[in-house]
Amino acid sequence: MEFQEVVEQRRSIRIYSDVPVDPVALDRILHVISRAPSAGNLQAYRVFVVSSAPKRRALAVAAGDQEFLAQAPLDLVFFADPGRSAVKYGDRGASLYCVQDATIAATFAVLAATNEGLSTVWVGAFDESAVQVVCGEKRLRPVAIVPIGHGAENPLYTPRRNLSEIVREV
Ligand SMILES: Cc1cc2nc3c(=O)[nH]c(=O)nc-3n(C[C@H](O)[C@H](O)[C@H](O)COP(=O)(O)O)c2cc1C
């Protein structure tokens, strides 16, 4: 797809079929993630690929019963790595850069999945401790979960604020 088409095609999908994600497509998505920019090129994030049904179910519960996390064939969980960023950037690295690194990586995943003809939705509402338990990870901070799969709904595009409301020239 052309980049503009990817941007226009993407929308949040919350109903998925049980068709699995092609492992080759997943590999391409993971490669795109690794090309994301990061502070000092430290890549202070980790991506957990969750495909087991019990763990997807546990993620859905950790996210307040957001059922589509269990329904989609896989969920990517993006963790910030504060310690890795702090080594070079101190508090700013630990509190901000690693979260930005993980967020940009998740954004690349969403766009790469769209480019593969797959569907996603960004999930930010979850119990961080519960997600850590599901992933067996204590040190890193989960910042976003992105289910990936074949969408089984076709929602209308959501409206946006006018550019004049969000862009200011100074
Ligand atoms: C930081 C963040 C957190 C979000 N958390 C959730 C969530 O927990 N559950 C959900 O269904 N959608 C969540 N969304 C998706 C938004 O609701 C969605 O992107 C927005 O309504 C615009 O719709 P669109 O993605 O179809 O353009 C989140 C999006 C962002 C950026």
PDBQT file of the ligand as one rigid body, heavy atoms in Angstrom, charges set to zero:
ROOT
HETATM    1  C1  LIG A 201      -3.513   6.021  24.282  1.00  0.00    +0.000 C 
HETATM    2  C2  LIG A 201      -4.686   5.298  23.697  1.00  0.00    +0.000 A 
HETATM    3  C3  LIG A 201      -5.403   4.420  24.500  1.00  0.00    +0.000 A 
HETATM    4  C4  LIG A 201      -6.479   3.715  23.947  1.00  0.00    +0.000 A 
HETATM    5  N1  LIG A 201      -7.093   2.767  24.724  1.00  0.00    +0.000 NA
HETATM    6  C5  LIG A 201      -8.109   2.033  24.188  1.00  0.00    +0.000 A 
HETATM    7  C6  LIG A 201      -8.677   0.968  24.932  1.00  0.00    +0.000 A 
HETATM    8  O1  LIG A 201      -8.255   0.646  26.039  1.00  0.00    +0.000 OA
HETATM    9  N2  LIG A 201      -9.701   0.285  24.362  1.00  0.00    +0.000 N 
HETATM   10  C7  LIG A 201     -10.180   0.580  23.112  1.00  0.00    +0.000 A 
HETATM   11  O2  LIG A 201     -11.116  -0.089  22.659  1.00  0.00    +0.000 OA
HETATM   12  N3  LIG A 201      -9.633   1.579  22.362  1.00  0.00    +0.000 NA
HETATM   13  C8  LIG A 201      -8.601   2.293  22.869  1.00  0.00    +0.000 A 
HETATM   14  N4  LIG A 201      -7.987   3.251  22.104  1.00  0.00    +0.000 N 
HETATM   15  C9  LIG A 201      -8.429   3.472  20.703  1.00  0.00    +0.000 C 
HETATM   16  C10 LIG A 201      -9.170   4.798  20.533  1.00  0.00    +0.000 C 
HETATM   17  O3  LIG A 201     -10.435   4.695  21.134  1.00  0.00    +0.000 OA
HETATM   18  C11 LIG A 201      -9.300   5.124  19.026  1.00  0.00    +0.000 C 
HETATM   19  O4  LIG A 201      -8.009   5.203  18.460  1.00  0.00    +0.000 OA
HETATM   20  C12 LIG A 201     -10.021   6.425  18.786  1.00  0.00    +0.000 C 
HETATM   21  O5  LIG A 201     -11.372   6.339  19.209  1.00  0.00    +0.000 OA
HETATM   22  C13 LIG A 201     -10.015   6.841  17.300  1.00  0.00    +0.000 C 
HETATM   23  O6  LIG A 201     -10.602   5.832  16.503  1.00  0.00    +0.000 OA
HETATM   24  P1  LIG A 201      -9.784   5.156  15.313  1.00  0.00    +0.000 P 
HETATM   25  O7  LIG A 201      -8.591   4.488  15.922  1.00  0.00    +0.000 OA
HETATM   26  O8  LIG A 201     -10.738   4.172  14.681  1.00  0.00    +0.000 OA
HETATM   27  O9  LIG A 201      -9.364   6.241  14.364  1.00  0.00    +0.000 OA
HETATM   28  C14 LIG A 201      -6.894   3.943  22.612  1.00  0.00    +0.000 A 
HETATM   29  C15 LIG A 201      -6.146   4.812  21.812  1.00  0.00    +0.000 A 
HETATM   30  C16 LIG A 201      -5.046   5.460  22.337  1.00  0.00    +0.000 A 
HETATM   31  C17 LIG A 201      -4.206   6.322  21.427  1.00  0.00    +0.000 C 
ENDROOT
TORSDOF 0
